[in-house]
Each structure stands twice: as structure tokens, then as C-alpha cells.
Amino acid sequence: MMTPQAWEEQSRYNKVRADCELANSVKLREAMLLVIDQTYTDLKAQREVTDFAMRRRLHEILKKGAELYNQKEKILEESCKIEKEIQEMEDALQDKTKKIQLAETRLEQRTYRYGVELTRDDAQYGLSQELLQLRASSQALRRKIDDLKKGLNILVGFLQEVEQEIENKNEAKTIEQMAIDTRGRVVAAAQTLLTKTDRNIALSATVTVPEDFGKRRNGEIGRICANN
């Protein structure tokens, strides 16, 4: 049977042990809070880095899209100039063709005049020389038109590539903007649901610290904690 003195000693020992466990619990909680705060700080810093990278990427996409659009406008302008030049040369070629036909008709009529022997006079040589010049000029126009059409086809192909690239940039811009908006909503919701203060209250709500706990630096608590 336990005497009152033994019961008092056992009760004092149990209280000291409880205070020691409470001290250890408080230390553990403080360590947990420190880890949580450090993790929260690291996550916040990483989130800011990620947000900045995403905003910078969106800016680069918009910048590249503007450059592609300007390039497209220049290609369209150059294509219009070439088409106009081709049309003018085709009109000139048509005029040359009519002149060639006229020169050929005149030369044939003069060469085979009725009742006159085949002759070669200055007028005959002049018409022949004029016809040669017209044909040479016509061939040069045809070559120039062919070259312009080839250049125009290259521009059209390049224009299609630029338009496809613009479409890709627009899709990338939409996806990037959606990602930024989604991240913003998620972060706002997380901050609304659980703030740093809420986390601390939730962790410490069930732990009661004795009023004189801070004054008990030595004595039986230190002895018991050291032994355990």
C-alpha cells in the first residue's frame, strides 16, 4: 500500500514527466513550424520564378507574333508589287506580239509583192532587222516574266510558312495565357483557404503551455529530461 508521501512523490514525478513530454512536444512543433515556414518560403520563391518565366515566355511569344505579322505584311506588299510588274510586262508582251505580227505581215507582203521579182532593198532589210529586234525583245520579256513568276511562287510559299507560324504562335499565346490565368486562380484560392496564420493556429490549437513553463529552466524538469 502506497503512503501519502510516496503518492505525492509519484504524482510529482508524473507531472515532471508530463511537463518534459510537453516541452519535447513544443520543441517538435517549433521545428515543424520552422520546416513548414521554410518550405512555404521556398515554394513561394519557386512560384515567383515560375510566374516570371511564364510571363517572359508570353512576352516573347507576343513579340515574335508581332514580328511575324510585320513580315507577313512586307511579303504581301512585295507580292503585290511583283504581280503588278508581271501584269505590266504581260501587257507589254502582248503589245510586242501585235507589233511582231504586224512586222511579219508587212515583211511578207513586201517580199512577195505581185508582179515584182524577189528583191532585197533597204526597206526589206529594215523590216527584217525590226522583226529580229521585236522577237529578241519579246523573248527577253518572257524570260523576265518567268523569273518574276518563280520569285512570286517562292514568296507565296514563304507566306504560307509565315501564316502557319503565326497560327502556331497564336495557339501558344492562348495556351500560355490560360496557364497563367489558371495558376493565378489556384494561388488565390490556396491563399484564401489556408493562410500562414491559419496553419499556425491549426498546429497549436490542441497544445496548452503552462504559465510557469518558461521559468522552469533547471531543477527536476531538467534532470528528468536529461535522463530521458
C-alpha positions in Angstrom: 0.0 0.0 0.0 1.3 3.4 -1.0 1.9 6.0 1.7 0.9 9.6 1.2 4.5 10.6 0.8 5.1 8.0 -1.9 1.9 9.0 -3.6 3.0 12.7 -3.6 6.4 11.8 -4.9 4.9 9.6 -7.7 2.5 12.4 -8.6 5.3 14.9 -8.7 7.3 12.6 -10.8 4.4 12.0 -13.2 3.9 15.8 -13.5 7.5 16.4 -14.2 7.4 13.7 -16.9 4.3 15.2 -18.4 6.0 18.6 -18.4 9.0 17.1 -20.1 6.9 15.5 -22.8 5.1 18.8 -23.2 8.5 20.5 -23.6 9.6 18.0 -26.2 6.3 18.4 -28.0 6.7 22.2 -28.1 10.2 21.8 -29.5 8.9 19.4 -32.1 6.1 21.7 -33.0 8.5 24.6 -33.3 10.8 22.5 -35.5 7.8 21.6 -37.6 6.7 25.2 -38.0 10.2 26.1 -39.0 10.3 23.4 -41.6 6.8 24.4 -42.8 7.7 28.1 -43.0 10.9 27.3 -44.9 9.1 25.1 -47.3 6.4 27.7 -47.8 9.1 30.3 -48.4 10.9 28.0 -50.9 7.6 27.2 -52.7 6.7 30.9 -52.8 10.1 31.8 -54.3 9.9 29.0 -56.8 6.3 30.0 -57.7 7.5 33.6 -58.3 10.4 32.3 -60.5 7.9 30.2 -62.5 5.4 33.0 -62.9 8.2 35.3 -64.1 9.4 32.7 -66.6 5.9 32.2 -67.9 5.2 35.9 -68.2 8.6 36.3 -70.0 7.7 33.5 -72.4 4.3 35.0 -73.1 6.1 38.3 -73.8 8.5 36.6 -76.2 5.6 34.8 -78.0 3.8 38.2 -78.4 6.9 39.8 -79.6 7.6 37.0 -82.1 4.0 37.1 -83.3 4.3 40.9 -84.0 7.5 40.3 -85.9 5.9 37.6 -88.0 2.8 39.8 -88.7 5.1 42.6 -89.9 7.0 40.1 -92.0 3.7 38.9 -93.5 2.7 42.5 -94.4 6.0 43.0 -96.1 5.6 39.8 -98.1 2.1 40.7 -99.1 3.3 44.2 -100.2 6.2 42.7 -102.2 3.9 40.1 -103.8 1.5 42.9 -104.9 4.4 44.8 -106.5 5.6 41.7 -108.3 2.1 40.8 -109.5 1.7 44.4 -110.8 5.0 44.2 -112.5 4.1 40.8 -114.1 0.8 42.3 -115.4 2.6 45.3 -116.9 5.2 43.0 -118.6 2.4 40.7 -119.9 0.7 43.8 -121.3 4.0 44.9 -122.9 4.5 41.3 -124.2 1.0 41.4 -125.8 1.8 44.7 -127.4 5.1 43.3 -128.7 3.3 40.3 -130.1 0.9 42.6 -132.0 3.9 44.5 -133.4 5.6 41.3 -134.4 2.6 40.1 -136.2 2.3 43.5 -138.0 6.0 43.4 -138.9 5.7 39.9 -140.2 2.7 40.8 -142.3 4.5 43.8 -143.8 7.6 41.9 -144.5 5.7 39.1 -146.1 3.7 41.5 -148.3 6.8 43.3 -149.4 8.7 40.1 -150.1 6.0 38.6 -152.2 4.6 41.6 -154.0 2.6 40.7 -157.0 4.4 41.3 -160.3 7.7 42.1 -158.7 10.8 39.9 -158.5 12.2 39.0 -155.1 14.3 41.9 -154.2 16.4 42.9 -151.2 16.3 46.6 -150.7 16.8 48.9 -147.7 13.1 48.7 -146.8 13.3 44.9 -146.8 16.4 44.9 -144.6 14.9 47.4 -142.3 11.8 45.3 -141.8 13.8 42.2 -141.2 16.0 44.0 -138.7 13.0 45.4 -136.9 11.4 41.9 -136.7 14.5 40.4 -135.2 14.7 43.2 -132.6 11.0 42.7 -131.7 11.4 38.9 -131.3 14.5 39.4 -129.1 12.7 41.9 -127.0 9.7 39.6 -126.7 11.9 36.7 -125.6 13.6 38.9 -123.0 10.2 39.8 -121.7 9.1 36.2 -121.5 12.2 35.3 -119.5 11.7 38.2 -117.2 8.1 37.2 -116.7 9.1 33.6 -115.9 11.7 34.8 -113.4 9.2 37.1 -111.7 6.6 34.2 -111.5 9.2 32.0 -110.0 10.0 34.6 -107.4 6.3 35.1 -106.7 5.9 31.4 -106.2 8.7 31.4 -103.7 7.1 34.4 -101.9 3.8 32.6 -101.8 5.4 29.5 -100.3 7.2 31.6 -97.7 4.0 33.5 -97.0 2.2 30.2 -96.2 5.0 29.2 -93.8 4.8 32.6 -92.1 1.0 32.3 -91.8 1.4 28.8 -90.3 3.9 30.1 -87.8 1.6 32.9 -86.9 -1.2 30.4 -86.3 1.2 28.4 -84.1 2.1 31.5 -82.1 -1.5 32.4 -81.6 -2.2 28.9 -80.2 0.8 29.1 -78.0 -0.2 32.5 -76.8 -3.7 31.2 -75.9 -2.3 28.2 -74.0 0.2 30.3 -72.2 -2.4 32.9 -71.2 -4.7 30.1 -70.0 -1.9 28.6 -67.9 -1.1 31.9 -66.3 -4.7 32.6 -65.5 -5.2 29.1 -64.1 -2.1 29.4 -61.9 -3.4 32.8 -60.7 -6.7 31.3 -59.7 -5.1 28.3 -57.9 -2.8 30.5 -55.9 -5.6 32.9 -55.0 -7.8 30.0 -53.9 -5.0 28.5 -51.8 -4.2 31.7 -50.1 -7.9 32.2 -49.3 -8.4 28.7 -47.9 -5.4 28.5 -45.7 -3.2 31.4 -44.7 0.0 31.1 -42.7 -1.7 32.2 -39.5 -4.4 29.6 -40.0 -1.7 26.9 -40.3 -0.1 28.0 -37.0 -3.4 28.1 -35.2 -4.3 24.7 -36.5 -1.0 23.2 -35.3 -1.0 24.8 -31.9 -4.8 24.8 -31.1 -4.6 21.5 -29.1 -1.4 22.3 -27.1 -1.6 24.2 -23.8 1.7 25.6 -22.4 1.8 26.1 -18.6 2.1 29.6 -17.5 5.3 28.9 -15.5 6.8 26.7 -18.2 9.3 29.4 -19.3 10.7 29.8 -15.8 11.5 26.1 -15.3 14.9 26.0 -16.8 16.6 23.9 -14.1 15.6 21.6 -11.3 13.6 18.4 -11.6 12.4 19.0 -15.2 16.0 19.4 -16.5 17.1 16.4 -14.5 14.2 14.2 -15.8 14.6 15.4 -19.4 18.3 14.8 -19.3 17.8 11.3 -18.0 15.2 10.5 -20.7 
